[in-house]
Amino acid sequence: MLVKLGLSAAVCALVSTAAMAREDQVKVGPAPKWATLSEPLPVPDDQRGALFVRRQDSEVHLDKDGQSTFVAYRTRILQSNALQLGNISISWNPAAGAPLVHTLTVYRDGIARDVLKDSHFEILRREDQLEQSMLSGILTAVLQVPDLRVGDELELSYTVREQDPTMGSDSFGLLFLVNSPPPGRFRLGLSWDDGQEPRLMISPDLETMVQRSNQAISINADMPATMNPPKSAPPRYSWQRIAQFSDFDGWQSVSRRFAPLYAEAATLDQNSPLKEEAARIAAAHDNEKDRAEAALALVQQQVRYIYIGLNSGNLTPARADQTWERRYGDCKGKTAMLLALLGQLGIEAEAVLANNSNGDDGLDQRLPNPGMFDHVLVRAQIDGKAYWLDGTLPKVVVASQAPIMPYRWVLPLSAEGKALEQVPWKPAVAPDNLVLYEIDARDGIDQTARIEITTVKRGIVGLGEYFQFSSVTDEQLENAVRQNAEGGSSWNTVEHVTYRYDVATQASVLKISGTGPVDWEGDEGGERWLTLPGGGFNPPDRRQRGSDQDKSAPFYQEPEFDCRVTSVRLPRQTAAKDWSYNTSFEKQFFGNNFRRSFERRDGTIRMVRSSKTWQTEITPAEAAKDNARLTDFDNSMARIFYDRNSADGPGSGKKVAATFEGDWINDATSCDGHWEKDQKQ
């Protein structure tokens, strides 16, 4: 349960819905006996800001059947923009029981007004994430507090039950204080019945605030200061002011708990039609790799994705036969179906829990918590190698030896229980982003040039582009590009637009060709120059932190491999010796390699510029050294020059590939500076 102020008590984000008696109305009643209320903190006379939290309590209570969350706050409204606090919203899972509201009161001039006496909650039954193909079953109750004014104090308290039939009495979750809370008094609480005490892990920044008793802990904070994670630190350093609790004694226990769910869901009925599908796949393909990819394609293409959180579906996968029969399923159902098919084909495979939200950095340093995962996919052993298969992705994403998502930690599911497993990061072999820019100026400097631009994107960005462009026809795509580009600063005419997704290299490829102006600068009677697109670098930011931040934390950057290739076919009426270009270089800063190379050959000036991350984290000492070297960074724009009176310019001494030489989609090693070509044509 998340509280919309400075304090949140968050249990597992996957709250399953049991098939119990329907509870779809808000109830009113007293607070539970285990709930504790703080004393209201006086409002300072000179208090600034939109509101002041006189008290905010958020407590999770554990019992043999699950857990409940108690939320209570009393807030003084100091400015009109805080009146939105009167928009009360409570969400819950009806299968676990209706929310119980204890108080909803407005205080004005010492007089209390019971809002619930004349106002009532309205229940919203609409699935709020239906557009994202999600069916959760969650209900939301809303109430607009009438006649709420600046200077009033709003008090609300309620309890929401959370009960997961999959996990039974095992509890896990988080309590946390946000980095920048409003001024006031906050309390986080965790209590438990006899025999339900969980394992606890409290971050050091909360330890001094903790009060312990036999069956509870309380974390109390008055006027808590703003806390910022160290600037540019890895994501795990954002894990601040958090108390974790879990009944699991290790990640192996989580693995053992979930493995039988997928084993059962992947068990096919005696007359299952999926057995026939597996037999058809086996007959059509004679090796494990092709069979596995055929099974993956069946799950990807013939079962549409819908997240199902109904009837305990948040944690328990639907049976493979059920998913095939209704032809829709979420990651759990698709994974179970794929495991069933691979089992019929004799291919060893396992379900693997993962985090698609980039929240797994530092997972090995936390208590075991199934809520840390939001996705599940398949890992299969094929010809002695591990392959990742994700049934929720489109058909162009085939079995691969590395997952398309940048996972750091995953949890394989096994009846024996497997440990958390690190997915090692490696520098990219092919560019994540590659742009090929060809300018054919052979007709003359001041003539319209022929231009061809090819963009190549990989990874999640490339997959997003595939979703966008594959949903339209070639004619629609070409028309959209033409309408957007023609007549602008870059294009006179757009003649051809082609798009494809190259499955072999997992690359989204868009090519646009036509004619356009070339922005030559200089004196028409003397020197002319052209700034090449994509040829320069902005200098990297300094890696440094304020005096109040952790100086020992490493500096982090999202890995990227970007490559820009530009070729200019020179005007026929000019002499090659009259053409030159500016600096080539290769430098390393902050775990990145910055490179630019030029070559003039065969009537063409070629330029390749790339930046590649080879180290995602660097130490403060390494950062300090590179900070001192930043004045050496070459941030000049890439330019070529024409001067009919010049001497022949020196060459770079290196071979540089042109946009029209080689297959850049399948082999972009020139972006790393390894391109070689025999001069003998």
PELINUR-V110461 format. One record per residue. N is the residue number from 0. PSI is psi in whole degrees, -180 to 180 (* if undefined). BURIAL is # if it has 16 or more other C-alpha atoms within 10 Angstrom, else .. Layout:
n:N psi:PSI burial:BURIAL
n:N psi:PSI burial:BURIAL
//
This chain:
n:0 psi:126 burial:#
n:1 psi:136 burial:#
n:2 psi:132 burial:#
n:3 psi:56 burial:.
n:4 psi:-136 burial:#
n:5 psi:-11 burial:#
n:6 psi:140 burial:#
n:7 psi:139 burial:#
n:8 psi:107 burial:#
n:9 psi:115 burial:#
n:10 psi:-175 burial:#
n:11 psi:132 burial:#
n:12 psi:-20 burial:.
n:13 psi:96 burial:#
n:14 psi:110 burial:#
n:15 psi:161 burial:#
n:16 psi:112 burial:#
n:17 psi:154 burial:#
n:18 psi:77 burial:.
n:19 psi:-177 burial:.
n:20 psi:138 burial:.
n:21 psi:131 burial:.
n:22 psi:94 burial:#
n:23 psi:24 burial:#
n:24 psi:144 burial:#
n:25 psi:134 burial:#
n:26 psi:160 burial:.
n:27 psi:131 burial:.
n:28 psi:179 burial:.
n:29 psi:159 burial:.
n:30 psi:152 burial:#
n:31 psi:157 burial:.
n:32 psi:-30 burial:.
n:33 psi:-15 burial:.
n:34 psi:143 burial:#
n:35 psi:136 burial:#
n:36 psi:134 burial:#
n:37 psi:158 burial:.
n:38 psi:138 burial:.
n:39 psi:138 burial:#
n:40 psi:131 burial:#
n:41 psi:146 burial:.
n:42 psi:122 burial:.
n:43 psi:146 burial:.
n:44 psi:-32 burial:.
n:45 psi:23 burial:.
n:46 psi:132 burial:.
n:47 psi:168 burial:.
n:48 psi:178 burial:.
n:49 psi:-26 burial:#
n:50 psi:166 burial:#
n:51 psi:125 burial:#
n:52 psi:104 burial:#
n:53 psi:-35 burial:#
n:54 psi:147 burial:#
n:55 psi:116 burial:#
n:56 psi:135 burial:#
n:57 psi:115 burial:#
n:58 psi:134 burial:#
n:59 psi:133 burial:#
n:60 psi:133 burial:#
n:61 psi:135 burial:#
n:62 psi:-175 burial:#
n:63 psi:-15 burial:.
n:64 psi:-6 burial:.
n:65 psi:-135 burial:#
n:66 psi:157 burial:#
n:67 psi:153 burial:#
n:68 psi:125 burial:#
n:69 psi:128 burial:#
n:70 psi:131 burial:#
n:71 psi:134 burial:#
n:72 psi:153 burial:#
n:73 psi:119 burial:#
n:74 psi:132 burial:#
n:75 psi:129 burial:#
n:76 psi:118 burial:#
n:77 psi:-22 burial:#
n:78 psi:160 burial:.
n:79 psi:-29 burial:.
n:80 psi:-5 burial:.
n:81 psi:-1 burial:#
n:82 psi:-16 burial:#
n:83 psi:-13 burial:.
n:84 psi:-20 burial:#
n:85 psi:-6 burial:#
n:86 psi:86 burial:.
n:87 psi:134 burial:.
n:88 psi:128 burial:#
n:89 psi:126 burial:#
n:90 psi:147 burial:#
n:91 psi:166 burial:#
n:92 psi:112 burial:#
n:93 psi:-24 burial:#
n:94 psi:-20 burial:#
n:95 psi:-6 burial:#
n:96 psi:152 burial:#
n:97 psi:152 burial:#
n:98 psi:148 burial:#
n:99 psi:112 burial:#
n:100 psi:130 burial:#
n:101 psi:-46 burial:#
n:102 psi:145 burial:#
n:103 psi:100 burial:#
n:104 psi:143 burial:#
n:105 psi:128 burial:#
n:106 psi:129 burial:#
n:107 psi:122 burial:#
n:108 psi:40 burial:.
n:109 psi:1 burial:.
n:110 psi:130 burial:.
n:111 psi:136 burial:.
n:112 psi:122 burial:.
n:113 psi:107 burial:.
n:114 psi:-36 burial:#
n:115 psi:-9 burial:#
n:116 psi:-36 burial:.
n:117 psi:-6 burial:.
n:118 psi:153 burial:.
n:119 psi:154 burial:.
n:120 psi:142 burial:#
n:121 psi:133 burial:.
n:122 psi:125 burial:#
n:123 psi:121 burial:.
n:124 psi:-6 burial:.
n:125 psi:137 burial:.
n:126 psi:114 burial:.
n:127 psi:-7 burial:.
n:128 psi:28 burial:.
n:129 psi:-34 burial:.
n:130 psi:-26 burial:.
n:131 psi:20 burial:.
n:132 psi:49 burial:.
n:133 psi:128 burial:#
n:134 psi:107 burial:#
n:135 psi:-25 burial:#
n:136 psi:-1 burial:#
n:137 psi:136 burial:#
n:138 psi:155 burial:#
n:139 psi:131 burial:#
n:140 psi:134 burial:#
n:141 psi:150 burial:#
n:142 psi:131 burial:#
n:143 psi:114 burial:#
n:144 psi:120 burial:#
n:145 psi:152 burial:.
n:146 psi:48 burial:.
n:147 psi:132 burial:#
n:148 psi:161 burial:#
n:149 psi:134 burial:#
n:150 psi:-19 burial:#
n:151 psi:160 burial:#
n:152 psi:130 burial:#
n:153 psi:127 burial:#
n:154 psi:130 burial:#
n:155 psi:139 burial:#
n:156 psi:141 burial:#
n:157 psi:165 burial:#
n:158 psi:135 burial:#
n:159 psi:132 burial:#
n:160 psi:140 burial:#
n:161 psi:118 burial:#
n:162 psi:123 burial:#
n:163 psi:109 burial:#
n:164 psi:-25 burial:#
n:165 psi:-43 burial:#
n:166 psi:-16 burial:#
n:167 psi:-126 burial:.
n:168 psi:-5 burial:#
n:169 psi:126 burial:#
n:170 psi:157 burial:#
n:171 psi:153 burial:#
n:172 psi:-170 burial:#
n:173 psi:148 burial:#
n:174 psi:133 burial:#
n:175 psi:152 burial:#
n:176 psi:125 burial:#
n:177 psi:160 burial:#
n:178 psi:-36 burial:#
n:179 psi:76 burial:.
n:180 psi:159 burial:#
n:181 psi:166 burial:#
n:182 psi:144 burial:#
n:183 psi:-161 burial:#
n:184 psi:132 burial:#
n:185 psi:144 burial:#
n:186 psi:129 burial:#
n:187 psi:134 burial:#
n:188 psi:148 burial:#
n:189 psi:125 burial:#
n:190 psi:164 burial:#
n:191 psi:153 burial:#
n:192 psi:170 burial:.
n:193 psi:135 burial:.
n:194 psi:3 burial:.
n:195 psi:14 burial:#
n:196 psi:125 burial:#
n:197 psi:172 burial:#
n:198 psi:145 burial:.
n:199 psi:146 burial:.
n:200 psi:116 burial:.
n:201 psi:129 burial:#
n:202 psi:147 burial:.
n:203 psi:-31 burial:.
n:204 psi:-7 burial:.
n:205 psi:-14 burial:#
n:206 psi:-41 burial:.
n:207 psi:-14 burial:.
n:208 psi:-3 burial:.
n:209 psi:133 burial:#
n:210 psi:131 burial:.
n:211 psi:145 burial:.
n:212 psi:-175 burial:.
n:213 psi:-39 burial:.
n:214 psi:33 burial:.
n:215 psi:157 burial:#
n:216 psi:150 burial:#
n:217 psi:132 burial:#
n:218 psi:114 burial:#
n:219 psi:132 burial:#
n:220 psi:121 burial:#
n:221 psi:127 burial:.
n:222 psi:53 burial:.
n:223 psi:140 burial:#
n:224 psi:158 burial:.
n:225 psi:136 burial:.
n:226 psi:130 burial:#
n:227 psi:137 burial:.
n:228 psi:157 burial:#
n:229 psi:135 burial:#
n:230 psi:132 burial:#
n:231 psi:25 burial:#
n:232 psi:162 burial:#
n:233 psi:156 burial:#
n:234 psi:-30 burial:#
n:235 psi:-21 burial:.
n:236 psi:-8 burial:#
n:237 psi:-4 burial:.
n:238 psi:87 burial:.
n:239 psi:150 burial:#
n:240 psi:56 burial:#
n:241 psi:134 burial:#
n:242 psi:124 burial:#
n:243 psi:147 burial:#
n:244 psi:145 burial:#
n:245 psi:143 burial:#
n:246 psi:-7 burial:#
n:247 psi:138 burial:#
n:248 psi:-3 burial:.
n:249 psi:166 burial:#
n:250 psi:-27 burial:#
n:251 psi:-33 burial:#
n:252 psi:-39 burial:#
n:253 psi:-44 burial:#
n:254 psi:-45 burial:#
n:255 psi:-35 burial:#
n:256 psi:-40 burial:#
n:257 psi:-24 burial:#
n:258 psi:-46 burial:#
n:259 psi:-29 burial:.
n:260 psi:-42 burial:#
n:261 psi:-32 burial:#
n:262 psi:-43 burial:#
n:263 psi:-43 burial:.
n:264 psi:-27 burial:#
n:265 psi:-2 burial:#
n:266 psi:123 burial:#
n:267 psi:150 burial:#
n:268 psi:161 burial:.
n:269 psi:-40 burial:.
n:270 psi:33 burial:.
n:271 psi:132 burial:.
n:272 psi:-19 burial:.
n:273 psi:-25 burial:#
n:274 psi:-38 burial:#
n:275 psi:-39 burial:.
n:276 psi:-41 burial:.
n:277 psi:-40 burial:#
n:278 psi:-40 burial:.
n:279 psi:-42 burial:.
n:280 psi:-44 burial:#
n:281 psi:-38 burial:#
n:282 psi:-29 burial:.
n:283 psi:-17 burial:.
n:284 psi:144 burial:.
n:285 psi:10 burial:.
n:286 psi:159 burial:.
n:287 psi:-40 burial:#
n:288 psi:-49 burial:#
n:289 psi:-37 burial:#
n:290 psi:-43 burial:#
n:291 psi:-41 burial:#
n:292 psi:-32 burial:#
n:293 psi:-40 burial:#
n:294 psi:-42 burial:#
n:295 psi:-44 burial:#
n:296 psi:-37 burial:#
n:297 psi:-45 burial:#
n:298 psi:-41 burial:#
n:299 psi:-42 burial:#
n:300 psi:-30 burial:.
n:301 psi:-3 burial:.
n:302 psi:112 burial:#
n:303 psi:154 burial:#
n:304 psi:127 burial:#
n:305 psi:124 burial:#
n:306 psi:132 burial:#
n:307 psi:111 burial:#
n:308 psi:19 burial:#
n:309 psi:151 burial:#
n:310 psi:56 burial:#
n:311 psi:22 burial:#
n:312 psi:-4 burial:#
n:313 psi:-35 burial:#
n:314 psi:-26 burial:#
n:315 psi:126 burial:#
n:316 psi:148 burial:#
n:317 psi:152 burial:#
n:318 psi:147 burial:#
n:319 psi:-44 burial:#
n:320 psi:-38 burial:#
n:321 psi:-43 burial:#
n:322 psi:-42 burial:#
n:323 psi:-38 burial:#
n:324 psi:-44 burial:.
n:325 psi:-11 burial:.
n:326 psi:31 burial:#
n:327 psi:155 burial:#
n:328 psi:166 burial:#
n:329 psi:-167 burial:#
n:330 psi:-33 burial:#
n:331 psi:-49 burial:#
n:332 psi:-40 burial:#
n:333 psi:-39 burial:#
n:334 psi:-44 burial:#
n:335 psi:-41 burial:#
n:336 psi:-42 burial:#
n:337 psi:-40 burial:#
n:338 psi:-39 burial:#
n:339 psi:-45 burial:#
n:340 psi:-45 burial:#
n:341 psi:-36 burial:#
n:342 psi:-41 burial:#
n:343 psi:-28 burial:#
n:344 psi:1 burial:#
n:345 psi:24 burial:.
n:346 psi:123 burial:#
n:347 psi:130 burial:.
n:348 psi:159 burial:#
n:349 psi:153 burial:#
n:350 psi:144 burial:#
n:351 psi:124 burial:#
n:352 psi:140 burial:#
n:353 psi:172 burial:#
n:354 psi:115 burial:#
n:355 psi:0 burial:.
n:356 psi:16 burial:.
n:357 psi:31 burial:.
n:358 psi:22 burial:#
n:359 psi:3 burial:#
n:360 psi:127 burial:#
n:361 psi:10 burial:.
n:362 psi:-30 burial:#
n:363 psi:-13 burial:#
n:364 psi:9 burial:.
n:365 psi:166 burial:.
n:366 psi:147 burial:#
n:367 psi:126 burial:#
n:368 psi:111 burial:#
n:369 psi:-24 burial:#
n:370 psi:-9 burial:#
n:371 psi:-8 burial:#
n:372 psi:142 burial:#
n:373 psi:12 burial:#
n:374 psi:156 burial:#
n:375 psi:139 burial:#
n:376 psi:-174 burial:#
n:377 psi:140 burial:#
n:378 psi:124 burial:#
n:379 psi:149 burial:#
n:380 psi:114 burial:#
n:381 psi:119 burial:#
n:382 psi:40 burial:.
n:383 psi:6 burial:.
n:384 psi:151 burial:.
n:385 psi:131 burial:#
n:386 psi:141 burial:#
n:387 psi:134 burial:#
n:388 psi:125 burial:#
n:389 psi:109 burial:#
n:390 psi:-10 burial:#
n:391 psi:-11 burial:#
n:392 psi:163 burial:#
n:393 psi:169 burial:#
n:394 psi:-19 burial:#
n:395 psi:-16 burial:#
n:396 psi:104 burial:#
n:397 psi:179 burial:#
n:398 psi:134 burial:#
n:399 psi:159 burial:#
n:400 psi:-2 burial:.
n:401 psi:136 burial:#
n:402 psi:150 burial:#
n:403 psi:-29 burial:#
n:404 psi:146 burial:.
n:405 psi:67 burial:#
n:406 psi:145 burial:#
n:407 psi:-41 burial:#
n:408 psi:140 burial:#
n:409 psi:164 burial:#
n:410 psi:105 burial:#
n:411 psi:143 burial:#
n:412 psi:130 burial:#
n:413 psi:145 burial:#
n:414 psi:-30 burial:.
n:415 psi:-19 burial:.
n:416 psi:119 burial:#
n:417 psi:155 burial:#
n:418 psi:163 burial:#
n:419 psi:139 burial:#
n:420 psi:130 burial:.
n:421 psi:136 burial:.
n:422 psi:108 burial:.
n:423 psi:141 burial:.
n:424 psi:140 burial:.
n:425 psi:145 burial:.
n:426 psi:144 burial:.
n:427 psi:142 burial:.
n:428 psi:-43 burial:.
n:429 psi:150 burial:#
n:430 psi:139 burial:#
n:431 psi:-34 burial:#
n:432 psi:120 burial:#
n:433 psi:129 burial:#
n:434 psi:122 burial:#
n:435 psi:119 burial:#
n:436 psi:113 burial:#
n:437 psi:125 burial:#
n:438 psi:116 burial:#
n:439 psi:97 burial:#
n:440 psi:26 burial:#
n:441 psi:-23 burial:#
n:442 psi:-11 burial:.
n:443 psi:156 burial:.
n:444 psi:-42 burial:#
n:445 psi:16 burial:.
n:446 psi:157 burial:.
n:447 psi:136 burial:#
n:448 psi:157 burial:#
n:449 psi:137 burial:#
n:450 psi:139 burial:#
n:451 psi:127 burial:#
n:452 psi:127 burial:#
n:453 psi:125 burial:#
n:454 psi:137 burial:#
n:455 psi:122 burial:#
n:456 psi:140 burial:#
n:457 psi:172 burial:#
n:458 psi:-154 burial:#
n:459 psi:-36 burial:.
n:460 psi:-44 burial:.
n:461 psi:-37 burial:#
n:462 psi:-38 burial:#
n:463 psi:-39 burial:.
n:464 psi:-37 burial:#
n:465 psi:-45 burial:#
n:466 psi:-41 burial:.
n:467 psi:-49 burial:.
n:468 psi:-28 burial:#
n:469 psi:-12 burial:.
n:470 psi:-1 burial:.
n:471 psi:161 burial:.
n:472 psi:165 burial:.
n:473 psi:-40 burial:.
n:474 psi:-42 burial:.
n:475 psi:-42 burial:.
n:476 psi:-47 burial:#
n:477 psi:-40 burial:#
n:478 psi:-41 burial:.
n:479 psi:-43 burial:.
n:480 psi:-43 burial:.
n:481 psi:-44 burial:#
n:482 psi:-33 burial:.
n:483 psi:-32 burial:.
n:484 psi:-40 burial:.
n:485 psi:138 burial:#
n:486 psi:-3 burial:.
n:487 psi:-167 burial:.
n:488 psi:-16 burial:.
n:489 psi:-25 burial:.
n:490 psi:133 burial:#
n:491 psi:-48 burial:#
n:492 psi:145 burial:#
n:493 psi:116 burial:#
n:494 psi:-38 burial:.
n:495 psi:140 burial:.
n:496 psi:124 burial:#
n:497 psi:146 burial:.
n:498 psi:142 burial:#
n:499 psi:157 burial:.
n:500 psi:116 burial:#
n:501 psi:105 burial:.
n:502 psi:-40 burial:.
n:503 psi:-37 burial:.
n:504 psi:5 burial:.
n:505 psi:54 burial:#
n:506 psi:135 burial:#
n:507 psi:122 burial:#
n:508 psi:118 burial:#
n:509 psi:127 burial:#
n:510 psi:130 burial:#
n:511 psi:131 burial:#
n:512 psi:150 burial:#
n:513 psi:-148 burial:#
n:514 psi:155 burial:#
n:515 psi:167 burial:#
n:516 psi:154 burial:#
n:517 psi:125 burial:#
n:518 psi:71 burial:.
n:519 psi:143 burial:.
n:520 psi:166 burial:.
n:521 psi:-174 burial:.
n:522 psi:127 burial:.
n:523 psi:-26 burial:.
n:524 psi:-5 burial:.
n:525 psi:-133 burial:.
n:526 psi:140 burial:.
n:527 psi:151 burial:#
n:528 psi:158 burial:#
n:529 psi:128 burial:#
n:530 psi:120 burial:#
n:531 psi:137 burial:#
n:532 psi:137 burial:.
n:533 psi:20 burial:#
n:534 psi:-11 burial:#
n:535 psi:171 burial:#
n:536 psi:140 burial:#
n:537 psi:137 burial:.
n:538 psi:141 burial:.
n:539 psi:152 burial:.
n:540 psi:150 burial:.
n:541 psi:144 burial:.
n:542 psi:100 burial:#
n:543 psi:160 burial:#
n:544 psi:159 burial:#
n:545 psi:166 burial:.
n:546 psi:-22 burial:.
n:547 psi:6 burial:.
n:548 psi:161 burial:.
n:549 psi:112 burial:.
n:550 psi:-14 burial:#
n:551 psi:-13 burial:.
n:552 psi:139 burial:#
n:553 psi:163 burial:#
n:554 psi:140 burial:#
n:555 psi:149 burial:#
n:556 psi:143 burial:#
n:557 psi:131 burial:.
n:558 psi:144 burial:#
n:559 psi:141 burial:#
n:560 psi:106 burial:#
n:561 psi:133 burial:#
n:562 psi:132 burial:#
n:563 psi:129 burial:#
n:564 psi:124 burial:#
n:565 psi:132 burial:#
n:566 psi:133 burial:#
n:567 psi:113 burial:#
n:568 psi:119 burial:#
n:569 psi:152 burial:#
n:570 psi:137 burial:#
n:571 psi:-34 burial:.
n:572 psi:2 burial:.
n:573 psi:156 burial:#
n:574 psi:140 burial:.
n:575 psi:-34 burial:#
n:576 psi:-19 burial:#
n:577 psi:2 burial:#
n:578 psi:139 burial:#
n:579 psi:-177 burial:#
n:580 psi:168 burial:#
n:581 psi:-153 burial:.
n:582 psi:140 burial:.
n:583 psi:149 burial:#
n:584 psi:165 burial:.
n:585 psi:117 burial:.
n:586 psi:153 burial:.
n:587 psi:126 burial:.
n:588 psi:132 burial:#
n:589 psi:41 burial:#
n:590 psi:15 burial:#
n:591 psi:148 burial:#
n:592 psi:123 burial:#
n:593 psi:127 burial:#
n:594 psi:140 burial:#
n:595 psi:132 burial:#
n:596 psi:142 burial:#
n:597 psi:155 burial:#
n:598 psi:141 burial:#
n:599 psi:120 burial:#
n:600 psi:141 burial:#
n:601 psi:41 burial:.
n:602 psi:15 burial:#
n:603 psi:135 burial:#
n:604 psi:129 burial:#
n:605 psi:140 burial:#
n:606 psi:132 burial:#
n:607 psi:126 burial:#
n:608 psi:130 burial:#
n:609 psi:151 burial:#
n:610 psi:133 burial:#
n:611 psi:130 burial:#
n:612 psi:125 burial:#
n:613 psi:-2 burial:#
n:614 psi:115 burial:#
n:615 psi:-25 burial:#
n:616 psi:135 burial:#
n:617 psi:152 burial:#
n:618 psi:159 burial:.
n:619 psi:-34 burial:#
n:620 psi:-42 burial:.
n:621 psi:-39 burial:#
n:622 psi:-41 burial:#
n:623 psi:-40 burial:.
n:624 psi:-44 burial:.
n:625 psi:-31 burial:#
n:626 psi:-42 burial:#
n:627 psi:-18 burial:.
n:628 psi:-2 burial:.
n:629 psi:-25 burial:.
n:630 psi:-16 burial:.
n:631 psi:-3 burial:.
n:632 psi:131 burial:#
n:633 psi:104 burial:#
n:634 psi:24 burial:.
n:635 psi:147 burial:.
n:636 psi:146 burial:#
n:637 psi:125 burial:#
n:638 psi:147 burial:#
n:639 psi:151 burial:#
n:640 psi:144 burial:#
n:641 psi:125 burial:#
n:642 psi:109 burial:#
n:643 psi:-15 burial:#
n:644 psi:5 burial:.
n:645 psi:160 burial:.
n:646 psi:165 burial:.
n:647 psi:124 burial:.
n:648 psi:151 burial:.
n:649 psi:150 burial:.
n:650 psi:169 burial:.
n:651 psi:-17 burial:.
n:652 psi:-2 burial:.
n:653 psi:149 burial:.
n:654 psi:135 burial:#
n:655 psi:128 burial:#
n:656 psi:144 burial:#
n:657 psi:165 burial:#
n:658 psi:-29 burial:#
n:659 psi:9 burial:.
n:660 psi:127 burial:.
n:661 psi:177 burial:.
n:662 psi:95 burial:.
n:663 psi:-26 burial:#
n:664 psi:-44 burial:#
n:665 psi:-22 burial:.
n:666 psi:96 burial:.
n:667 psi:33 burial:#
n:668 psi:-21 burial:.
n:669 psi:-26 burial:#
n:670 psi:-22 burial:#
n:671 psi:-2 burial:#
n:672 psi:20 burial:#
n:673 psi:16 burial:.
n:674 psi:133 burial:.
n:675 psi:142 burial:.
n:676 psi:135 burial:.
n:677 psi:127 burial:.
n:678 psi:-21 burial:.
n:679 psi:115 burial:.
n:680 psi:* burial:.
//
